[in-house]
Amino acid sequence: MGDVKTSFKYTLLKAILAAVAVGYLAYVVKPADMLAAVASARPAWIGAALLLLPVNLLLETVGWHRLVSPVAPSTRWRTAAASLLAGHTLGFISPAGLGAYAGRAYALPHPRRGVLMALVYTDRLLAMLIGVTAGLLGFLAYLDVATPEPAAMWLGALMVGAVIVLSLSAILLFPRLSYRLVSRVAFIRRFRHRLRFLRRYRTTAMVGLISLATVRYAVYTTQFVLLLYAFSPDLPVTTAYLGVSAVFFAKYLIPPVTLMDLGIREGAAVFFLGAFGVSQAISFDAAFLLFCINLLGPALFGVPFVFSLQLGKKPGPVNVFQPTAS
């Protein structure tokens, strides 16, 4: 009961911080400007962004199913989709999105919940690799237009981003080698049984997963760009994509202190897109609409699947440690 209360308090705190962040941004941007931008929005562009949501979810499901299949080969595609949506729902209402791990793990026919949660983390690392890699280009473009002589803080952000890209590339592209290396680290050694799934993946399989994550990132950023066009159709395409990639770069580097990054994403949009000539009101409105479409929408879709989670069941034994044949 204590853990439930602590989790609830933590979630409530993050929700309050999100409300404060959004409220402060609304005050800075000015509600009248935000409403004026909404009133002049072109519904066709918003509709186009909405139409890409099923594509986004489909790509996410395909990637998740491919990631899970070597470990839990009996997982059906529909089950993978249901687990993904359940994860979206629980991740939305839980501290730091941790419910997404349980949501996906308890919806799959596999006895090793810890292994499944490690797979969810791997899925997030794949998204992070692509987001930070593309974000470096957007961030460099921001430095070029906003700060000709970058301060130490900005150079530090570039270095952190480069380290993330190099580290994740090495870990994800060479999973078997990564397992052998991390198994020798003292404080990780006791968790190595949860990481043995890495032995089931080859570099070629990881390249395929990274490619899927790249396509999904392209769809996700395109949704954001379409929402920007809903308010500012004259925005140059290159400028829009570079600005959006800089926003996601910041989102990955800033700790998730608010519920579902609400307020962080919008603040980064106001900050970075402003340097590319996009008004604060348009930046805020587009980022908030993206949150409603891609995070709030799937969370609502996943509510029915939460009630079918196998919380009181434990599937039969599965050999999760035997590497697949070459």
N, C-alpha and C positions, 0 to 999 in steps of 0.2 A: 504493500500500500504506500510505503514511504517513497519508493521509486516512482510510482504513478503521480504522487503529489509533486515530487521534485520536477518530473517531466512536464507536468501541467504548468507549474510556476515558471519554468524556463520558457515554455512555449508562449505563455502569457507575456513574459518580459520581452521576448522577441517581437511579438505582435504589437506591444506598446511602442517599442523602438521603431518598428516599421511605420506605425501611425504618426509618430513624432517626425520621422524623416520625411514622409510624404507631406505632412502638414507644413513643415518648414519649407520644403521645396515649393509647395503651392503658394506659400506666402511670398517667397522670393520671386517666383515666376509671375505671380499675380493671377488670381482666379479669373479676372475679367478677360485677360489675354488668352488663358487656356480655353475658356468658353467660346471666345471669338474664333479661335482656331478650330474648335470642334464644329462650330456652326458653319464654317466655310469648307469643311472636309468633304472630299469627293467619295461617296459610298462605294463606287466601283473598285477603287484601290483597296479599301478596307475589305470588300468582298473577296478580292483576289488573295489577300493575305489569309483570310479565313479558309478559302479553298485549299490552301497549301497545308493546313493543319492535318488533314488525313494523310497527306503524303509524308509529312514529318513523322507522324505516329507509325506509319507503315515502315519507314526506314528504321526507326528506333526499334520496332518489333523484330524486323529481320535481323538487325545486328544483335539484339539480345538473344534471339533464338539460336543464331550461329555461335554465340559465345557460350550458351548453356549446353548445347547439344553434345559436345565431347565429354562433358561431365555427367549429364543426365540425358542419355540418348532417347529415353522414352518420352521426353517432353514434346508434346504436340504444339503446332504453331498457335492454335487457339489458346492453349494453356499459357504459352509465353506471352501472348497479347493480354490475357486477363491478369497475369502477374504484374505486367508492366503498368497497367491502369490502376491496379490496387496499390502499387508502389507510388504512383503519382498522388493518389488520394492521401495515403498515410504520410508521405513525405511532405505534403502541403501543411498538415496540421501538427507535425512533430518538430522537436528541436533540431535545428541544423539539417532538416530533411532526413533524419536518421530513420524515420518510419518507412522510407522507400526501401531500405534494406530488408526489413521484416516483411513488408508487403510483397516484395518479389519472392523472397525465400519461402514463405509459408504458403504460397500459391502454387509451388512446383512439387512434383512427385519425387522427392529426394530426401533422404534421411539426414544428410549433413547440412544443417542450416548455416553453420559457420562458413562452409565452402561456398554456398550460394551467395551469402553476403559479401564474401571476398570477390565473387564474380561481379556483383553490383558495383563494388568499388573499382574493379578493373574497367567496367563500362564507363564509369565517370572519368577515369584516367584517360581513356581513349578520347572522350569529348574534350577534356582539358588540353590534351596534346594538340588537337586541331585548333581549338580556340586560342590558345596562347601563341601557336605558330603563326596563324593568320593575324592575330592581334599585334604581333611585333611589327608587321608592315604598317598597320594603321597607326600604331603608336609612333613609329618613325615619321610618318607623314604628319602627325600632330605636332611633333617636335619641330618639324621643318617649317610649318606655317605659324606656330604659336611662340616658340622659344628658340630663336636662332642659336643661342648659346645655352644649351641645356644645363640645368642646375644638377647638383650631385644627386638629388632625390630622383630625378628623371633617369639619370644614367644608372642609378641603382636599380630602378624598376626594369630597365632594359636588361641589365645583367641577371636579375632574378628570372626574368622571362626566358632568357637564353639558357640558363641553367635548367629550368623546368623542361624546356623542349629537348635538350640533350639527354637529360636523365630519363624522361619518360620514353624517348625514342629507344634508348638502350634497353630499358626494362621490358617494354612492350614488343619490340622486334626480336628479342632474344629471350623468350620466357623460360626456356629450360636452363640456360646459363644463369638467368636472374635467380631462379630457385636455388641453384647450387650455391650461389654467392650469399644470398640472404640467409640460407640455412646455417651459415657459419657465424652469423652475427649473434652475439650472446643474448641480447634482449629480444630478438626475434625468434630464436631457436624454439622456444616453447610454443610458438604459434605456427611452426612450419607444417604441421599436419593439415592446416587450413590452406596452405599455399601449394600443396602437392599437385593441385589441379594444373598448375603451370606446366607440368611435364607432359600434359596431354596436347599441348599446342606447338605447332611448328611456326617458323617465321612466315611461311607463305600464308598460313591461316590468319596470322596477325596483320599481315599486309592487307588482306581482304577486309578485315574488321576496321582497320584504319581508313581504308578507302570508303567504306560505308559511312563511317563517322564524318569523313570529309564531305560527302554528298549531303548528309543531313545538316551539317553546319552551313553549307551553301544554301539549302532551303530555308533554314532558320534565319540567316542574315537577309535573305531575299524577302522574307516576311516583314522584317524590320524596315527594309528599304521601301517596300510597297506602302507601308504605313506612313513613312516620311513623305512619299509622293502623294498620299491622300491629302496632306496639308500643304506640300510645297512641290508641285509637279515639275518645276523648272530646275530642281536640284540636279547637278551633273551626276551621272551614274558612278563614275570613279570616286568622286568626293563622298557620295552616300555610302558606298561600300567601305571605304577607308575609315570614315567616321564611325560606322557601326562596328567594324572590327576593333577599333580602339576602345569602344565602350565595353565589348565583351572581354577584351584584354584586362581592363580594369576590374571587371566583375570577378574574374578568376583570381586576381591577385589580392583583392580586398577580402578579409575574413567575413564569413556570412553571419553578421551580427543581428540582422533583422529577419523576419519571417519571409522565407522564399526570396531573399535578397530584395524585398520590396523597399524602395527608397534608394538603395544602392545603385540599381540599374538605371533608375530615372535620374539620379544625381550625376552619374557618369555620363549619361546621354546629354544632359544640360551642359556639362562641363566640356566634353570633348567635341560634340557636334557644334557647339557654339563657336569653337575655334575654326570650324569649316564654314561658318556663315549661316548656320541654321538657328532660327530664333529659339529662345528658351521654352516658350509655350509649345511650339511644334515638337521640340525634342522630348519634352516631358510627356505630352499627349501620345506620341508614337510609342515611347517606351512603356507607358502604362497600358496602352492597348495591346502591346505584345505580351505583357504579363497576363492580361485577361484571356487572350486567345490561347497561348501556348502553355500556361501553367494552371490558371483557374479552370479553363475548359476541360483538359484531361483529368484534373482532380475531381470534377463533378461527374465525368463519365465513369470514373473508377469506383464510385460509391457502391454500386451493386456488387462489385467483385470483392469488396472488403468483407462482406458478410459470408462469402464462401471460402474464406481462408481456412487452411487446415491447421488451426491453432491447437486443436485437441487430438490431432492424428499424427502418426509417424509412419511414413511409407516404409515398405520393406527394404532390406539391405541392398545396397548397390556398391559394387566395387569401384570406388572413386579414385583409387591410387595407382591403378595399373595403367601405365602409359599406352597410348594407342599405337598400333603398328605403324611403322614407317611406310 
